[in-house]
């Protein structure tokens, strides 16, 4: 049972790391395409909500990544320093905000745009 629990924690940690804003490669490869896909689906139904949906999708992928990493780390190492966790969360939130600003700029410059013409 303990081995399965550790394996589950490692899986959560890896999936969380892939979705989290903590590495340079995951946004262009994972989070932005997922957010763009989410925004496109919402945009087909409500075209004016494309950009807000991309932003919400981006935030959700980053948030989910951070939560999964935290849960996986908690399984693997239950005794965490609360101050260190809070500082990491603040830094992670700042990174998400900066990337979001970049995402909005890409949409405004029409580098990323809703694929369906109206």
N, C-alpha and C positions, 0 to 999 in steps of 0.2 A: 504494500500500500504506500509506503514512504517513497519508493522508487517511482511509482506512478504520479505521486504528488509533485515530486521534483521535476519529472518530465513535463507535467502540465505547466509548472511554473516556468520552465525553460521555453516552452512553446509560446506562452503568453508574452514572455520577455522578447522573444525574437519577432513575433507578429507586431508587438507594440513598437519595437525599434524600427521596423520597416515603415510603420505609419507615423511615427513621432517626428517632430521638427528638429531632432537632435543631430541629424547628419545632413551633409550638403546634397547628397544624391537622391534622397527619397522624395523631395518635393517635385523635381522635374520628372522623375520616373514613376512615382506612385500617387502622391497626394493631389497634384494639380490635374493629372488625367482623371482621377476619381471625382474630384470636385467639378471638373468640366463636364463629365458625364452626368453627374447629378444635376448640374445647372441646365444642361441640354434637355434632360427629361422634363424637368420643371418648366423650362422655357417653351417646350412644345405645347404644354397645356396653358401656361400663362407667360407669353413672350416678354412682358415687361419685368418679370421676376428672374430673368436669366442671371444677371449679375449678382443680385442678392442671394440667389440659390447657389451660385458658384462659391461665394464667400462662406455661406453657411456650410456647404459641403466640405470646403477646405478646413474650416474650423472643426467640424465633426471628425474628419479623419485624423487631424492632429490631436484633438482631445481624446479620441478613442485610443490612439497610439500611446499617449502619456498614461492613460488609465491602465491599459494592458501592461505596460512596462512596470508601473507601480505595483499592480497585483502580482505579476510574475516575480518581481524582486521581493515582495513581501512573503511569497511562498518559499523562495530560496534562502532568504535571509530575514527572518521575522523581526529581529531587533534593529530598527532603523532609528537614526538620530532625527528627531522631529525638526530641528532647526535646519539641518541639511536638506531635508525633504522640502521645507517651505522655500528655501533659497533656490532650489532647483526648479520648483514650480513657478516662481516669479520670473526666473530667467527664461524658462520655456514659454511662458505667456508673452514675454517681450519678443521672443523670436517669432512666435505666431503672428503677433501684430505687425512686425516688420515685413514678414512674408505676405501678409494680407494686403498691405499697402502696395507691395510689388505686384501682386495679382490684380488689384484694381487698376494700376497703371497699365499693365498688359492689356486689360479689357478696354480701357479708355483709348489706348493707342491702336486698338483694333488688331493687335497681334493675336489675341484670343477673342473670338467672337462667336455669337450664336450661329450655328451652321445653317439654319433654315431661313431663307429669304422671305420677307413679308411684303 
